[in-house]
Amino acid sequence: IVLMSSIAALRERENQVHYSASKAAVIAMTRCCAQAWAKNNIRVNCICPGLIETEMAHVLSPEVIDQITAATPMGRIGQPE
């Protein structure tokens, strides 16, 4: 089982309390399910992508996008494809 969360669950972001909390809950659920179902040989994993160039990213200011990009190892925003 693969669940999708977000890097927002792991890094603070101004004005994203609700989004970050919901994504942190996905990580907690992943950990609980992984432990509970391991005895049945079921693996549960979670991926946490960073900023992806989608409609959601377009609401961010250029300054915020620059800050996120600067903290990204590849120095760029991810592409949906």
C-alpha positions as CSV (number, residue, x, y, z in Angstrom):
1,I,0.0,0.0,0.0
2,V,1.4,3.4,-1.0
3,L,-0.1,6.5,0.6
4,M,0.7,10.1,-0.5
5,S,1.4,12.8,2.0
6,S,3.5,16.0,1.5
7,I,6.8,17.5,2.6
8,A,4.5,20.1,4.3
9,A,3.9,17.5,7.0
10,L,7.6,17.7,7.9
11,R,8.4,21.4,7.4
12,E,6.6,24.4,8.8
13,R,4.9,26.6,6.3
14,E,3.2,29.9,7.2
15,N,-0.6,29.8,6.7
16,Q,-0.7,26.0,6.0
17,V,-1.6,24.7,9.5
18,H,-4.7,22.8,8.2
19,Y,-2.8,21.3,5.2
20,S,0.3,20.4,7.2
21,A,-1.8,18.8,10.0
22,S,-3.8,16.6,7.6
23,K,-0.6,15.5,5.8
24,A,1.1,14.6,9.1
25,A,-2.0,12.5,9.9
26,V,-1.4,10.5,6.8
27,I,2.2,9.8,7.9
28,A,0.9,8.7,11.3
29,M,-1.7,6.5,9.8
30,T,1.0,5.0,7.5
31,R,3.2,4.1,10.5
32,C,0.3,2.6,12.4
33,C,-0.9,0.5,9.5
34,A,2.7,-0.6,8.6
35,Q,3.2,-1.9,12.1
36,A,-0.3,-3.5,12.4
37,W,-0.2,-5.3,9.1
38,A,3.5,-6.3,8.9
39,K,2.6,-9.7,10.5
40,N,0.3,-10.3,7.5
41,N,3.2,-9.5,5.1
42,I,1.6,-6.3,4.0
43,R,3.9,-3.3,3.4
44,V,2.6,0.2,3.9
45,N,4.7,3.1,2.7
46,C,4.2,6.9,2.3
47,I,5.7,9.3,-0.2
48,C,6.1,13.0,0.6
49,P,6.8,15.0,-2.5
50,G,7.8,18.6,-2.3
51,L,6.3,21.5,-4.2
52,I,4.9,20.4,-7.6
53,E,4.0,22.9,-10.3
54,T,0.2,22.6,-10.1
55,E,-2.7,25.0,-9.5
56,M,-2.0,24.8,-5.8
57,A,1.5,26.1,-6.3
58,H,0.3,29.1,-8.3
59,V,-1.3,30.7,-5.2
60,L,2.2,31.1,-3.6
61,S,4.1,34.3,-3.9
62,P,7.3,34.4,-5.9
63,E,9.2,34.9,-2.7
64,V,7.8,31.7,-1.1
65,I,8.5,29.7,-4.3
66,D,12.1,31.0,-4.2
67,Q,12.5,30.0,-0.5
68,I,11.1,26.5,-1.3
69,T,13.3,26.1,-4.4
70,A,16.4,27.2,-2.4
71,A,15.7,24.5,0.2
72,T,15.2,21.8,-2.5
73,P,18.3,19.6,-3.4
74,M,17.7,19.8,-7.1
75,G,16.9,23.6,-6.9
76,R,13.7,23.4,-8.9
77,I,10.0,22.8,-8.5
78,G,8.8,19.3,-9.4
79,Q,6.8,18.7,-12.5
80,P,3.5,16.7,-12.4
81,E,4.6,14.2,-15.0
